[in-house]
C-alpha cells in the first residue's frame, strides 16, 4: 500500500510479482496472469518491457489514439468494483493512518459487497 499521491504505474511490477499461485488445473500452479490490462497512464515502453520480461502480455491503451481500443469492456469491471467500495464512506477517503486498519476495512467492504450480491442472486 502506498500513499495517495503516488503514481499507480510505480506499483505495477511489485503487484505482478506479489500475485500468489493460482490453483486449478493439474500441474504446477500458475504464478502470474496471462494478460494485464491498463489505461493510458501505463503507456510507457519501460513498463511494457518489464511486464513482458515477467512473461505477461501487456494490453495497454496507447496515448494519442482514439478511444475504442476494446479495453473498456474488461476495465469496466474494475471501475465498478471501485464504485461499489465508494458506497462505504470510510473507504472513499482514507482516514486511517495505519495500513492494517485500512486493509481491514477494505476486506470488510469487499465481503459485504460479495454477501449482498450472493443474497440478491439467491432470491
VEXDREN-2710 file (C-alpha; in Angstrom, 1 decimal):
% VEXDREN-2710
k/r/px/py/pz
1/UNK/0.0/0.0/0.0
2/UNK/1.3/3.4/-0.9
3/UNK/0.3/7.0/-0.3
4/UNK/-2.5/8.5/-2.3
5/UNK/-0.2/10.9/-4.1
6/UNK/1.9/8.2/-5.7
7/UNK/1.6/7.3/-9.4
8/UNK/0.0/3.9/-9.9
9/UNK/2.4/2.8/-12.6
10/UNK/5.2/2.6/-10.0
11/UNK/3.4/-0.3/-8.3
12/UNK/2.7/-2.3/-11.5
13/UNK/5.8/-4.6/-11.3
14/UNK/5.6/-5.2/-7.5
15/UNK/1.9/-6.0/-7.9
16/UNK/2.6/-8.6/-10.6
17/UNK/5.4/-10.1/-8.5
18/UNK/3.2/-10.4/-5.5
19/UNK/0.5/-12.5/-7.3
20/UNK/0.1/-15.8/-5.4
21/UNK/0.0/-19.1/-7.2
22/UNK/-3.4/-19.8/-8.8
23/UNK/-4.7/-23.3/-8.2
24/UNK/-6.9/-25.1/-10.7
25/UNK/-5.6/-27.5/-13.3
26/UNK/-3.2/-30.3/-12.6
27/UNK/0.5/-29.5/-12.6
28/UNK/2.4/-26.6/-11.4
29/UNK/0.2/-23.7/-10.3
30/UNK/0.4/-20.5/-12.5
31/UNK/2.3/-17.7/-10.8
32/UNK/1.2/-14.8/-13.0
33/UNK/-1.7/-13.8/-15.1
34/UNK/-1.6/-14.3/-18.9
35/UNK/-2.5/-10.7/-19.7
36/UNK/-2.5/-7.3/-17.9
37/UNK/-5.0/-4.6/-19.0
38/UNK/-4.1/-0.9/-18.5
39/UNK/-5.2/2.5/-19.4
40/UNK/-3.1/5.3/-21.0
41/UNK/-1.4/6.1/-17.7
42/UNK/0.6/2.9/-18.1
43/UNK/1.7/3.6/-21.6
44/UNK/5.4/3.6/-21.2
45/UNK/7.8/1.4/-23.2
46/UNK/9.8/0.8/-20.0
47/UNK/6.8/-0.8/-18.2
48/UNK/5.7/-2.7/-21.3
49/UNK/9.1/-4.3/-21.5
50/UNK/9.2/-5.1/-17.7
51/UNK/5.8/-6.7/-17.9
52/UNK/6.9/-8.8/-21.0
53/UNK/10.0/-9.9/-19.0
54/UNK/7.7/-11.3/-16.3
55/UNK/6.0/-13.4/-19.0
56/UNK/2.8/-11.4/-19.0
57/UNK/1.3/-9.8/-22.1
58/UNK/0.6/-6.1/-21.6
59/UNK/-2.7/-4.8/-23.2
60/UNK/-2.2/-1.2/-22.6
61/UNK/-4.1/1.6/-24.3
62/UNK/-1.8/4.0/-26.3
63/UNK/-1.7/7.7/-25.8
64/UNK/-2.8/9.9/-28.7
65/UNK/-5.0/7.2/-30.2
66/UNK/-8.8/7.4/-30.3
67/UNK/-10.8/5.6/-27.7
68/UNK/-12.4/2.4/-28.7
69/UNK/-9.5/0.0/-28.2
70/UNK/-11.8/-2.5/-26.7
71/UNK/-10.2/-2.5/-23.3
72/UNK/-13.1/-0.6/-21.7
73/UNK/-15.3/-3.7/-21.5
74/UNK/-12.9/-5.5/-19.2
75/UNK/-11.7/-2.5/-17.3
76/UNK/-15.3/-1.5/-16.5
77/UNK/-15.5/-4.4/-14.1
78/UNK/-12.7/-2.9/-12.0
79/UNK/-14.2/0.6/-12.2
80/UNK/-17.5/-0.8/-11.0
81/UNK/-15.7/-2.5/-8.1
82/UNK/-14.2/0.8/-7.0
83/UNK/-17.7/2.4/-7.3
84/UNK/-19.1/-0.3/-5.0
85/UNK/-16.3/0.3/-2.5
86/UNK/-17.2/4.0/-2.5
87/UNK/-20.6/3.1/-1.1
88/UNK/-18.8/2.9/2.2
89/UNK/-18.0/6.4/3.3
90/UNK/-15.0/5.3/5.3
91/UNK/-13.3/3.9/2.2
92/UNK/-13.9/7.0/0.0
93/UNK/-11.2/8.9/1.7
94/UNK/-8.5/7.2/3.6
95/UNK/-8.7/8.5/7.2
96/UNK/-6.7/5.7/8.9
97/UNK/-3.1/6.2/9.4
98/UNK/-2.2/2.6/9.9
99/UNK/-2.2/0.4/6.8
100/UNK/-3.5/-2.7/8.5
101/UNK/-6.7/-0.9/9.7
102/UNK/-7.4/0.4/6.2
103/UNK/-6.8/-3.0/4.7
104/UNK/-9.2/-4.5/7.2
105/UNK/-11.9/-2.0/6.2
106/UNK/-11.3/-2.8/2.5
107/UNK/-11.6/-6.6/3.3
108/UNK/-14.8/-5.9/5.2
109/UNK/-16.2/-3.8/2.4
110/UNK/-15.4/-6.4/-0.2
111/UNK/-17.0/-9.1/2.0
112/UNK/-20.2/-7.1/2.4
113/UNK/-20.4/-6.4/-1.4
114/UNK/-20.0/-10.2/-2.1
115/UNK/-22.6/-11.1/0.5
116/UNK/-25.1/-8.6/-0.9
117/UNK/-24.5/-9.9/-4.5
118/UNK/-25.0/-13.5/-3.3
119/UNK/-28.0/-12.7/-1.3
120/UNK/-29.6/-10.9/-4.3
121/UNK/-28.9/-13.8/-6.7
122/UNK/-30.5/-16.4/-4.3
123/UNK/-33.8/-14.6/-4.1
END
